Amino acid sequence: MSDDFEIRAQCVLNNRCEWTVEAHFGDGRGIAPSGASTGQFEAKTIPATEAVKQIQSMEPELVDRSWQQEQLDRWLEKKGGDQFAHIGSNAAIALSFALYNQRFSLQSQIFPFPLGNVFGGKQHGGYTDIQEFLVLPWRSHSIQEAIEVNIEAYVRLKEELGGNSVGMNDEGALIANVSDMKALDMIAQIAEDLDAGVGLDVAASEIWNGERYQYTNDAGQLDSGEHIAFIQELIETYNLMYVEDPVHDTDLQGAAVLRKQCPNTYICGDDLTVTQRTHMEKAQTADSVNAVIIKPNQTGTVTLAHDAVEYARNQQWLPVLSHRSGEAADPTISRLAVNWQLPVIKCGVAGMRTVKLNELLRLWEQASSPRMSDAI
């Protein structure tokens, strides 16, 4: 057996000290990420130990073949069955990442803007009902400058929070015992000073109880109409550039209302669209979004994630390649974002997230004439 096609797998730890799957395809490595606020329609995971066994059981069929990326990924789709339930999407994405990294070479000169999660709460850990408070350095002229803007926003916010700051959450975002509006007031001013955009990931499914949106601090309990009006007010008051999952994961019509009323804001689907063609088509029919999160593990393979990117581009949506809250030292999404010429990558600011940022810096140095995307 050639070392180029040796297949290995084991359990490793992610940033939450949870077990996940690491696969090796020759000298290529891939690690499956995982989410905390997961969409109900995502591809299915199985326990990490079982996913490793699945990879080991497939090894005789995988070795000694000159796999191309799409060839392997379509084979994994067939093996995985409906939503990868048979082998686990964590097994599939680890193998798919591993082959991609074994074959990786830099194919593009266009770099994404890093969408930085500087403050957070809800399922990722923290006190706020809104899950992520984001900074987008969309006027930066290099990847280093863009990263520096996000770091400066992070440092200034930490200083301003002072004694209220109590550490970092799963995504490396600051957490503090302050209200959503207090956090947004501070972040909006910092972003304005740095000439950057402000965004939110509301993760509205996490505060939806089936009848009402339940906020624990500023907004109280809101029905669907009141909630949409509240989000619209935030967009207008803080000049928000980007709002992800502003409504719960089946409320395409509610998202469409915001999309119509806030035409200059990116209304982005994540739980609404889950990197799945079927759900993206529903969002397109309802005109619910003009941006979409691309999470490879939501759909199971690199090829399926790329299919989702191409669908988004065909709809003239902004595709945003994204990490998950459960991450490991895996640079794959940075490589994908550059080679796919994506305008935005959501990959955090601090902690484990620096693996992705450092890879973007390395790729910038390797590129002969790099430039930032002009697609925002």
Helices and strands as residue ranges (DSSP letters): G 3-5, E 7-13, E 19-25, E 28-31, H 48-62, H 69-80, G 82-84, H 89-103, E 110-111, E 113-120, G 122-124, E 132-136, H 143-161, G 162-164, E 165-168, E 174-176, H 180-193, E 197-201, G 204-206, E 213-214, E 221-222, H 224-238, E 242-244, H 252-261, E 266-269, H 277-286, E 291-294, H 296-299, H 302-314, E 318-322, H 332-339, E 344-346, G 351-353, H 354-366, E 371-372
